[in-house]
Amino acid sequence: ELVEKLHQRNVKVFLISGGFRCIVEHVASQLNIPLHHVYANRLKFYFNGEYAGFDESQPTAQSGGKGRVISVLKEQYGLKNIVMIGDGATDLEACPPA
């Protein structure tokens, strides 16, 4: 309901997660959040389909990464205020800049 109300008010909504993008994208789709507004870790696989780890270059794979993503979003979209909802230690690292 919250995300729907934000969309109705033309508020940009982003999902920034330390989880894996393949899972977070499903949640974003359910909430009508554009996939280009999703920032999460990417899994890597070998050509034979075996798990090869995750993309450590993603900002969300690093300590303080959520805060860096928020800083980039503020600059990219000219946002002055960002409200963040989270329940983990990495969410605390993002306050500020959120």
C-alpha positions as CSV (number, residue, x, y, z in Angstrom):
1,E,0.0,0.0,0.0
2,L,2.8,2.4,0.9
3,V,4.6,1.9,-2.5
4,E,1.3,2.3,-4.3
5,K,0.6,5.6,-2.6
6,L,4.1,6.8,-3.4
7,H,3.7,5.9,-7.0
8,Q,0.4,7.8,-7.0
9,R,2.3,10.9,-5.8
10,N,5.0,10.5,-8.4
11,V,7.6,9.7,-5.8
12,K,10.6,7.7,-7.1
13,V,10.9,4.4,-5.3
14,F,14.1,2.3,-5.3
15,L,15.0,-1.1,-3.9
16,I,18.6,-1.2,-2.5
17,S,19.4,-4.6,-1.1
18,G,22.3,-6.7,0.0
19,G,20.3,-9.7,-1.3
20,F,20.5,-11.1,-4.8
21,R,19.1,-9.3,-7.7
22,C,17.3,-12.3,-9.2
23,I,15.1,-12.4,-6.0
24,V,14.8,-8.6,-5.5
25,E,13.7,-8.1,-9.1
26,H,10.7,-10.3,-8.4
27,V,9.7,-8.1,-5.4
28,A,10.2,-5.0,-7.5
29,S,7.9,-6.3,-10.2
30,Q,5.2,-7.1,-7.7
31,L,5.5,-3.5,-6.4
32,N,5.7,-2.0,-9.9
33,I,9.1,-0.6,-9.2
34,P,11.1,-0.3,-12.5
35,L,14.0,-2.7,-12.7
36,H,16.4,0.1,-13.3
37,H,15.5,1.3,-9.8
38,V,16.9,-2.0,-8.3
39,Y,20.3,-2.1,-6.8
40,A,21.3,-5.6,-5.5
41,N,24.0,-8.2,-5.7
42,R,24.4,-10.2,-8.9
43,L,25.1,-14.0,-8.8
44,K,27.7,-15.4,-11.2
45,F,27.6,-18.8,-12.9
46,Y,30.0,-20.7,-15.0
47,F,28.9,-21.6,-18.5
48,N,28.0,-25.1,-17.3
49,G,25.5,-23.6,-14.9
50,E,27.6,-24.1,-11.7
51,Y,27.6,-21.3,-9.1
52,A,30.7,-19.1,-9.5
53,G,30.1,-16.6,-6.7
54,F,28.8,-13.1,-6.8
55,D,29.8,-9.9,-8.5
56,E,32.0,-8.2,-5.8
57,S,32.1,-5.0,-7.9
58,Q,28.5,-4.2,-7.1
59,P,28.3,-1.4,-4.5
60,T,25.8,-3.4,-2.4
61,A,28.4,-6.2,-2.1
62,Q,30.7,-3.9,-0.1
63,S,30.5,-2.3,3.3
64,G,28.8,1.1,3.1
65,G,27.5,0.2,-0.4
66,K,23.9,1.2,0.3
67,G,25.0,4.7,1.4
68,R,27.1,5.0,-1.8
69,V,24.1,4.0,-3.9
70,I,21.9,6.6,-2.1
71,S,24.6,9.3,-2.7
72,V,24.7,8.5,-6.4
73,L,20.9,8.6,-6.6
74,K,20.7,12.0,-4.9
75,E,23.2,13.4,-7.4
76,Q,21.8,11.6,-10.4
77,Y,18.2,12.7,-9.8
78,G,18.8,15.9,-8.0
79,L,17.2,14.7,-4.8
80,K,17.6,16.6,-1.6
81,N,15.8,14.2,0.7
82,I,15.7,10.4,0.6
83,V,13.6,8.4,3.1
84,M,14.9,4.9,3.7
85,I,13.2,1.9,5.3
86,G,15.3,-1.0,6.4
87,D,15.8,-3.5,9.2
88,G,19.5,-4.4,9.1
89,A,22.9,-3.2,10.1
90,T,23.8,-2.3,6.5
91,D,20.7,0.0,6.5
92,L,22.1,1.9,9.5
93,E,25.3,2.5,7.4
94,A,23.2,4.4,4.9
95,C,21.9,7.0,7.4
96,P,23.3,9.5,6.4
97,P,23.1,10.1,3.4
98,A,19.4,8.9,3.7
